Amino acid sequence: CHYGVIGGGHYVAYVKNHTNQQWYCFNDSSCKPVSESVLEQCSSSAYLLFYERESLDHRCYMPNVEGKKQVASEFQLPGDDRWCSIM
């Protein structure tokens, strides 16, 4: 969702975790749970929407990472609160 005017403003993203059915608001470095009523308030400012096909098996689209090592700089470091895991 975009808040502001054409020449400036701020974007936030609302994401639903299908595991726990909770909606989250990603706003810069924060990630907080929100109620569905918040989504109704911003529906007219939606900028980009993603849809997911029901009964889609995500496993067939995921890369095979068996036997590969993580690159530490790409992931959250201990004490780094800029990331929010929703899965």
TALIN-V40644 format. One record per backbone hydrogen bond with DSSP energy under -0.5 kcal/mol. NH is the residue of the N-H (numbers start at 1). CO is the residue of the C=O. E is the energy in kcal/mol with one decimal. If there is no record, write none. Layout:
BEGIN
NH_CO_E ; NH_CO_E
END
This chain:
BEGIN
2_45_-2.0 ; 3_10_-3.0 ; 5_8_-2.2 ; 8_5_-1.2 ; 10_3_-2.8 ; 12_1_-2.2 ; 13_26_-2.3 ; 15_24_-2.4 ; 17_15_-0.5 ; 17_22_-2.9 ; 18_16_-0.8 ; 21_17_-1.6 ; 22_17_-0.7 ; 23_34_-0.7 ; 24_15_-2.6 ; 25_32_-3.1 ; 26_13_-3.5 ; 26_24_-0.6 ; 27_25_-0.7 ; 27_30_-2.2 ; 30_27_-2.3 ; 32_25_-2.0 ; 34_23_-2.3 ; 38_35_-1.2 ; 39_35_-0.8 ; 40_36_-1.5 ; 41_37_-1.2 ; 42_38_-1.1 ; 43_39_-0.7 ; 45_42_-1.9 ; 46_43_-1.0 ; 56_53_-1.0 ; 58_56_-1.0 ; 60_57_-1.0 ; 61_58_-2.0 ; 62_58_-0.7 ; 62_59_-0.8 ; 65_63_-0.8 ; 68_65_-2.1 ; 72_70_-0.7 ; 74_71_-2.0 ; 75_72_-1.6 ; 80_77_-2.5 ; 81_79_-0.9 ; 83_80_-0.6 ; 86_84_-0.5
END
